[in-house]
Amino acid sequence: MIDSSRSPQELASRLHALRENVGQVFLGKPEVIRLALVALLADGHLLLEDVPGVGKTLLGKALARSLSCKFTRVQFTPDLLPGDLIGVTIYRDKTGEFLFQPGPLFTEVLLADEINRATPRTQSALLEAMSERQVTVDGETRRLGPPFLVIATQNPHEFEGTYPLPESQLDRFMLRVKVGYPDRDAERAILTQHRVGEPVENLKPVVGPEDVLALQSHTRNVRVDAGIADYILDVVNATRSHAEIVLGASTRASLALYRASQALAVTAGRDYVIPDDVKSLTESVLAHRLVTRGWTQGGHADASPVVREILAKVKVPT
């Protein structure tokens, strides 16, 4: 049950503590941390993408360890089966009954490490869970969470041994964030910090499940004026008619951009959305959902340049 008695000041304090806690071990990338918090506040899922070794898994672990929620990490591999995620039904000789043994998917924060190393069949096991926060096994529906957050990491498709995520899977991630390399000062601090071990292992939780639910409830109440909503729809509709885009943004994408904008406003200490919130999030929310005409070794070309072109053309409300 959500505690609606929390004051905005108390919620802001919880959010600040969470951001500071993650920032202790994930250095030099405050904007990446902010986007991760946007996914959490908006009750969405997060896809972290970049080359190996830039801290994708570290960020996922740092965020998960900062929450006193049930946390499970799964290393995705080509031989991982759907049952390894969801669970299996076992027959008990002593009782003569079938008993469902839940898999690692039954958690509150799931870190799906290198998700694109699993086959499409295994990836599809996450579809119902991510969209509806439930899993149906043997005709019985079992609820997940709340809260329920999937943090997935993936390497670029052109790396050997990876499978491109299907469009239906990508559409269920609210944000795709490219981590990038740290700057020189941050990397020097990382060298010093990691001399004696992994700092993330010593992180203590600063936010509980009830705090997460309260923050998510507060985020849904952030004001979005009609002009901002129309701006979101104008941007999304432009992806559906662009000459370079084969598959435009879905209605789920419109809702994701709306909710993410509300969450970004909360991280900025506001109770209303401004056009810059939408503009700064559009690429992270939409680019991974679009299918372009261009083709690369790993699949369709990155749609980010097309999204930036659309943003430059769509009129911004005043």
N, C-alpha and C positions, 0 to 999 in steps of 0.2 A: 504494500500500500504506500502511495506517495505522500510524503509529509509536505503539505501545502503551507505550513506555518513558517517556513524558512524565509527570512528577510532577504532582499536583493544584496544587501551588504554581506550577509553571512555566506550566501552562494558565491559572491565575488571573491571572498576570502578563500573558500574551498578551491575555486578555480585557480587562483593565484598560487596556492600551495602546490597544486598538481603541476602547474607549469614549471615552477621552480624546482620541484623534485625531479622531473624528467630532465630538465636542463642541467642538473648536476652531473649527469653521465653522458648525455647526448649533446656534445659541445659544438658551438659555432653555427647552429642551424635553428635560430629561434622561429623563423617563418615555417619551417617544416614541422616543428613542435606545435605551432599554432594551428596548422592545418589538421594535424592529428587530433587535436582537441576539438576542432570544428566537427569532425566525423563523430566523435564521442557525444558531443552535446546535441547534435542533430539526429542521434540514434541511427547512424549510418555505418557502413563498413568501409575500411580503408585498405587501399592497394598501394604498397610501397614498391617502386620500380627503379632499378639502376644496376650498374655493374656490380659484381661481387666485391665485398670488402669495404663498402662505404658507410655501413652502420644501419642497414635496413632492419636486420634482426635485433640489433641493440635497441633501436627506437621502440620496436614492438614490445620487447621485454621490459624496457624501462617504463612504458605506459602501463603495461599489465601489472608490474610489480608495485606501481604507485597506487593501484586500486586494490582494496581489500576484497576483491571478487575472486571467485573460483577461476583459476587460470590453467589452460592446457596448451602445450606446444606440440605440434605435429610436424615432423619432417616429411614433406611430400617427395615421393620417389616413384619411378615407373611401375614398381610392383605393388604399390599401395592400392588396396581394394576398397570399394564403397563400404563394405561391412567393417573394415578397419576403422572407419570414421564414425559410422552411425551406431554400430553395435550388432550383435547377433542374438538369435533366439536359441537357447540351449534346452535340451530335454533332460529332466532330472529323473533318474531311475527310481529313487527312493519315494518320490511323491507322485510320479507318473504325470507330471505337469511340464509345460513348456515355460521357461523363464527367460525374459528379455534381459540381456546383459548390455547396459548402455556403453557406447563408445566414447571417445574423447570429444565428440561434438557436443555432448551434454555438459556444457560448461557455461560460464558467463563471459569470459574473454578467451577467444581461440586465436592462437598465433599459427597461421598456416604458412610454414616456412618453405620458400621456393615452390609455390603452388603450381607453377607451370612445368614442373618436372613430373607431375602425375599425369596419367592418361586422361583424355576427355571424359571417359566413363566415370572415373573417380571424381573429377572436378564437378560433374553434374550432380553428385550426391549432395553438394552444398546448396543447390538452387532453392529448394523449398525452405531449407533452414534459414538462408539469408534473406529471403523475400518475406516469409510468413512467420518466422521465429517458431517453427514447429517442424517435426519430422514424422512421417507416416511409415510405420513398419508393420507388416502383416495385418494391414487394414486398421491399425490403431494409431491415432494421432497423439503424439507426445509433445508437450510444449517445451520451449527453450527460454531460459531467462524468466523475467527481465532482471537486469539488463542482459543483452546478448550482442557482443561485438566481435566481428571477424577482422583481424589484422593480417593481411596476406603480404608476402614479399615475393617478388619475381625478378629474374634476370632478363635482359633483353632477349627477344626471340631468336636472334641470330646465334646465340650461344648454343653449343652442342648439347643435345639431350634435353631440349625443352619443347613443350607443346603449346602453341598459341591458345590462349583462353578463348572459348567460344563467345560470341556476341551476347548471348543470354546471360552468361556468367559475368562478363564485364559490366553489363547494365545494372547488376546488383551491387556494385561497388559505388558508393556515393562519391568518393574522391580517389583519383590516382595522383600520387605525389612522387615526383622524381627527386631523390635525395641529393645527389650531386656530391662532389668532393668538398671537403672543408677547406677554408683558407689556411694560409701558412701558420698564423698564430694559433688557430684552433687545433691544427694538427700537431703543433709543438706541445700544446697542453694535453692532448690525447696521449702522446708519447710519455709524458711525465706521469699522467694519471694511471696509466696501465702498467707501470713498472712492477707493481707488486701484486697484480691480479686483476680481476674483472670488477670494477666499481658497481656495476648493475646488480651484482649478487648481494650487495649490502644495502640496497634500497629498501626503505620501509614504506608501507602503504600510508597515504595521507588522506585518502578519500574512500568512503565506503559505498556499497551498492545503493543505500538509501540516498546518499549525496548525489550519485550519478543520476538516479531517477528524478530527484528534485531539480537538478540542473537541466535535464532534458525537458521537464515540464515547464520550467521557467523559459527555456528557449522557444518553445512552441507559442508562448504568449507575446513574443516580440512583435511589434507592430510593423506591418508591411503595407505601405500605401498602395492604392490602386495603380498609380503611375509606375511604381516599381514592379508590381506584378505584370503589368503590360509590357514593361521592358524585358522581363524574363521571357515572356511568351514571344516577343519579337525576335529575340536572339535565338530561341529554340526553333521557331518557324523558319528562320533564315537557314538553318542547317538542313532543313527538309527540301529546300529548293535550290541549294547551291550546286553548281555544275560539277564540282569535283567530289561531291559526296554522294555515295550510292545509298547508304542507309543513314538517315538523319536521327536526331535525338528523339527518344521516346517520351511519353507522358511521365513515366517514372523519372526521366532526366529532368523534366520541368520541375517536378516536386522536389527532387534532390537539390537543385539549384536554389529553390525557394527556401528550403529548410537550412541548407548550408549558409545562406546569406543571413538568416536569423541567428545562427550560431556564431558567425563571424562578428556580428554586431555585439553579441554577449561578450566575446573575448575582448572587444574594444570598450566595454563598459557602457554600452548604449542599450536602450530598450526599443530601438527603431532601426530599420534598415535604410541605408543610403545607396545610391547608384554604384559608388566605388566598391561596396561589398560584393555586389553582383559581378562587376567587371573583374575584380581580382580573383574570383573563384571560378569564373566560367571555363577557363582552360582546364583546370583540375577536375571539374565536374563533367564536362562534356567531351573532351578530346578522345578519351579512351572508349567512348560509346559509339563513335562515328566510324563508318566504313568508307574509305576513300577509294577513288579509282586507281591511284598509284599503287604499286606493288613492290615490296622489297623481299629479301631472302626469307624473312620471318613472317611475312604476311602483308597486310595492307600498310601503306605508309602512315606515319604518325600524322594525325589530323590537327596537331597544335597550330601549325602555320595558318590553316584554313580558319580555325576558330579565332585567331588573332585578326585575320582579315575581316571576318564577320563583325567582330567587336568594333573595328574601326569604322564600319559603315552604318551600323545600327544607331539610330538617334538616341542619345542619352537623355532621360527626363531631367527636368530642372526643378 
